[in-house]
Amino acid sequence: MADKKFAVVLLVLFQPCNSEEVACDGIIFHEVYYDREILFRDLGRPYNLIMHKFSGLLFFSHTVQNVTHVDFTITTCHVDKKECHDVRGIPGGYAIAYDPGNDDIYLGGHDGIYKYNFLTQSAEFFAEEGKSIWGIFVKRNFYYIQYPNQKLHVYQDDNFVPVFEARNIEIDHFFISKHMDIYFSNRTALYKVERPKKEAILLNDDTVIRQIVEDGYGDIYFCASDGIYIEDKPYTRTKQVAQINQAFGLTFDEHDNIIYSDQDSIYRLLPSKSSNLCYQAIKAMAARDPEAKSVPREHIIS
């Protein structure tokens, strides 16, 4: 459920010798309560979260003050060691993609596409010099979205060319699932194209999509400005599974735990020993205030 910054105290009867305090400040995801671990904080809108599971490195872009204007940079952090560094050599780093076939990380910025060098912890130029890169996706083929026209390109015959089927469409986010279904979104809506069909199906036109990801089981998740959604199969629609105020990015660690970001921090959801107790407390509070748009952030059970 969503967060709101005030505390509500719920009294639960325990034997005095067993009295303990439980802070229910996590999130209900898919009707299960999870504790929330703060991984990194004091960031500016962390976008495009990508977890490199073999190294334990989390890649993300975020806003930084660049002398007189706001720009983007790409940072990588080791999730367990909590060590971070900005990726050198890529001006205005924003786009991030993982190539599962070759275990490579690709990055995009103001003047082209780069490949991440794990030894030097820096970006090395790869292609499309002078092009401003909004998004990158790699699976079988190499795709990128150019800014500001938001046109999708694909690598064919030693060159990047515009995708013919998308020539008249602006695209902000592009994703191909394990089942080879295509998902894309723009300022208008979220769409799906099922193979071998070529018609785009509307999934959601009520929320702003900020990232499209897939878990280890092949389920597709959509990070939106108001939380996390999944595709509500077999219907042509999405279903919200977590309310998060100003969510910006989403990925999964090596154990398929959810990692997500809001406007200034990055969190990981972990199984909770108080899952049932906190779930019931949060649901009861929501039932008492059905008009509330969000559930209070902190619920202390003592």
C-alpha positions in Angstrom: 0.0 0.0 0.0 1.1 3.6 -0.4 2.9 5.8 2.0 1.9 8.9 3.9 4.1 10.6 6.5 2.4 10.3 9.9 2.2 7.5 12.5 -0.7 5.7 13.9 -0.4 3.6 17.0 -2.4 0.3 17.2 -2.5 -1.5 20.6 -2.5 -5.2 20.5 -2.9 -7.3 23.7 0.1 -9.5 24.5 1.3 -11.0 27.7 3.6 -8.4 29.4 6.6 -10.7 29.2 6.1 -11.1 25.5 5.5 -7.4 24.7 7.3 -6.2 21.6 7.1 -3.3 19.1 6.5 -4.0 15.4 6.8 -1.2 12.9 4.6 -1.9 9.9 6.4 0.6 7.6 6.7 -1.8 4.6 4.4 -2.3 1.6 1.6 -4.7 0.7 2.5 -6.3 -2.7 0.2 -8.8 -4.3 -1.8 -9.0 -1.1 1.2 -9.9 0.9 3.0 -7.5 3.4 6.7 -7.1 2.9 9.3 -5.2 5.0 11.0 -2.4 3.2 14.8 -2.1 3.3 16.3 1.3 2.4 19.3 0.6 0.1 20.3 4.1 -1.0 18.9 7.5 -0.2 19.3 11.3 -1.0 19.0 10.7 -4.8 17.2 12.7 -7.4 14.5 10.7 -9.1 16.3 7.4 -9.6 15.1 6.1 -13.0 15.9 3.0 -15.1 16.9 0.5 -12.4 18.8 -2.5 -13.8 20.2 -5.2 -11.5 23.3 -7.0 -12.8 22.8 -10.2 -10.8 26.2 -11.8 -11.4 28.2 -8.9 -9.9 25.6 -7.6 -7.3 25.7 -4.2 -9.0 22.6 -2.0 -9.3 22.6 0.5 -12.2 20.3 3.5 -12.3 20.2 7.0 -13.7 19.3 10.1 -11.6 19.2 13.8 -11.7 22.2 15.9 -10.7 22.9 19.7 -10.7 25.3 20.5 -13.5 26.6 24.0 -12.9 23.5 26.0 -14.2 21.1 23.2 -15.2 19.8 19.9 -14.1 21.3 16.9 -15.9 21.4 13.1 -15.6 24.1 10.8 -14.6 24.4 7.0 -14.3 25.5 5.5 -10.9 26.2 1.9 -10.0 26.0 0.6 -6.4 26.9 -2.7 -4.9 23.6 -3.7 -3.1 25.3 -5.7 -0.3 28.4 -3.6 0.2 26.5 -0.3 -0.2 29.3 1.1 -2.2 28.5 3.5 -5.1 30.3 5.3 -7.9 29.2 7.4 -10.9 30.0 5.9 -14.2 32.7 7.9 -15.9 32.8 8.7 -19.6 29.2 9.2 -20.5 27.8 12.7 -20.6 24.1 13.0 -19.5 23.9 9.3 -18.8 20.2 8.2 -18.8 19.4 5.0 -20.7 20.5 1.6 -19.3 20.0 -2.0 -20.7 21.2 -5.5 -19.9 22.1 -7.8 -22.7 21.4 -11.3 -21.3 23.0 -13.1 -24.2 26.4 -11.6 -23.7 26.1 -10.4 -20.1 26.8 -6.8 -21.1 25.5 -3.5 -19.8 24.7 -0.8 -22.4 24.3 2.9 -21.5 22.9 5.8 -23.4 23.5 9.6 -23.0 23.6 12.9 -24.8 25.9 11.7 -27.6 25.5 8.0 -28.2 25.5 4.5 -26.9 28.2 3.1 -24.6 29.2 -0.2 -23.1 30.1 -0.5 -19.4 33.6 -1.8 -18.6 33.4 -3.7 -15.4 37.2 -3.6 -14.9 37.7 0.2 -15.3 34.2 1.0 -14.0 33.7 3.4 -16.9 31.7 3.7 -20.1 33.3 3.0 -23.5 31.8 4.4 -26.7 29.9 1.8 -28.8 27.7 3.5 -31.5 25.5 6.3 -32.7 27.8 9.2 -32.0 26.0 12.5 -31.6 22.6 10.9 -31.1 20.7 11.6 -27.8 19.6 8.2 -26.4 16.4 8.0 -24.4 16.1 4.2 -24.0 17.9 1.0 -24.9 16.6 -2.6 -25.0 18.6 -5.7 -26.0 17.0 -9.2 -26.6 18.0 -11.0 -29.8 18.1 -7.6 -31.5 19.5 -4.3 -30.3 17.0 -1.4 -30.0 17.2 2.2 -28.9 14.9 5.2 -28.6 16.2 8.5 -29.8 15.4 11.8 -28.0 13.5 14.1 -28.6 11.6 12.5 -31.5 11.1 9.3 -29.4 11.6 7.1 -32.5 12.5 3.4 -32.1 15.6 2.1 -34.0 16.9 -1.4 -34.4 20.4 -2.8 -35.5 20.2 -4.4 -38.9 22.9 -5.1 -41.5 25.6 -3.3 -39.5 23.5 -0.2 -39.1 20.8 1.2 -36.8 17.6 1.9 -38.8 14.2 3.1 -37.7 11.7 0.3 -37.0 9.3 0.4 -39.9 6.2 -0.7 -37.9 6.8 2.1 -35.3 7.6 4.9 -37.8 4.5 6.9 -36.9 4.6 6.2 -33.1 6.3 8.0 -30.3 7.8 5.5 -27.8 9.0 6.2 -24.3 9.5 2.6 -23.0 9.9 -0.5 -25.1 10.1 -4.2 -23.9 10.0 -7.7 -25.4 9.0 -10.5 -23.1 10.3 -14.1 -22.9 7.2 -15.1 -24.9 8.2 -12.5 -27.5 5.2 -10.2 -26.8 6.0 -6.5 -27.3 5.1 -3.9 -24.7 5.5 -0.1 -25.3 4.3 3.1 -23.7 4.2 6.8 -24.4 2.6 9.9 -23.0 -0.8 8.5 -24.2 -1.0 5.0 -22.9 0.5 1.5 -22.4 0.2 -1.0 -25.3 0.9 -4.6 -26.1 1.5 -6.4 -29.4 1.2 -10.2 -29.3 3.2 -12.2 -31.7 2.4 -13.0 -34.5 -0.2 -10.3 -34.5 0.9 -6.8 -35.4 -2.0 -4.7 -33.9 -1.3 -2.8 -30.7 -3.7 -3.6 -27.8 -4.5 -0.9 -25.3 -3.6 -2.0 -21.7 -3.8 1.2 -19.7 -4.3 4.9 -20.4 -4.9 6.1 -16.9 -1.3 6.2 -15.4 2.2 7.3 -16.4 4.5 4.3 -17.1 8.1 4.8 -16.0 9.6 1.3 -16.5 8.7 -2.1 -17.9 10.4 -5.2 -16.4 10.1 -9.0 -16.2 10.8 -11.2 -13.3 12.4 -14.7 -13.3 9.1 -16.4 -13.9 8.3 -14.4 -17.0 5.7 -12.1 -15.4 5.6 -8.5 -16.7 5.5 -5.6 -14.3 4.9 -1.9 -15.0 6.3 0.7 -12.7 4.0 3.7 -12.8 3.8 7.1 -11.1 1.3 5.7 -8.5 2.7 2.2 -7.9 3.4 -1.2 -9.5 1.0 -2.9 -12.0 0.9 -6.3 -13.7 -0.9 -7.5 -16.8 -4.3 -8.7 -15.7 -4.5 -11.8 -17.9 -6.6 -12.9 -19.8 -8.1 -9.4 -19.8 -6.6 -6.6 -21.9 -5.9 -4.4 -18.9 -3.5 -4.0 -16.0 -4.0 -4.5 -12.3 -2.3 -2.5 -9.5 -0.5 -4.7 -7.0 1.3 -2.1 -4.9 0.5 1.6 -4.2 3.7 3.7 -4.1 3.6 7.5 -4.2 5.9 8.7 -7.0 7.5 5.4 -8.0 10.3 5.9 -10.6 12.0 2.6 -11.2 11.8 -1.2 -10.7 14.0 -4.3 -10.9 14.6 -7.6 -9.2 17.7 -8.9 -7.3 19.2 -12.4 -7.7 16.5 -13.9 -5.4 13.7 -12.1 -7.3 13.2 -9.7 -4.4 11.7 -6.4 -5.7 13.9 -3.4 -5.8 12.1 -0.1 -6.5 12.7 3.7 -6.2 10.6 6.7 -5.3 11.6 10.3 -5.8 14.7 10.2 -3.6 15.5 6.7 -2.4 15.9 3.1 -3.5 14.3 0.2 -1.5 14.2 -3.6 -1.4 11.2 -5.6 -0.3 11.9 -8.5 1.9 9.7 -11.2 3.5 8.4 -10.1 6.9 8.2 -12.1 10.1 5.1 -9.9 10.9 3.6 -10.2 7.5 0.1 -11.4 8.6 -0.1 -9.1 11.6 0.9 -6.0 9.6 -1.3 -7.0 6.6 -4.4 -7.2 8.9 -3.5 -3.9 10.7 -3.1 -2.0 7.4 -6.2 -3.5 5.9 -8.2 -2.7 9.0 -7.0 0.9 9.0 -8.0 1.3 5.3 -11.5 -0.1 6.0 -12.0 2.5 8.7 -11.1 5.3 6.3 -12.3 4.1 2.9 -12.0 7.6 1.4 -8.3 7.8 2.1 -6.3 7.7 -1.1 -3.3 6.1 0.7 -2.6 4.1 3.8 -0.5 5.7 6.5 3.2 4.9 6.2 4.0 3.8 9.7 1.9 1.5 11.8 3.4 0.6 15.2 2.1 -2.4 16.9 3.1 -2.8 20.5 
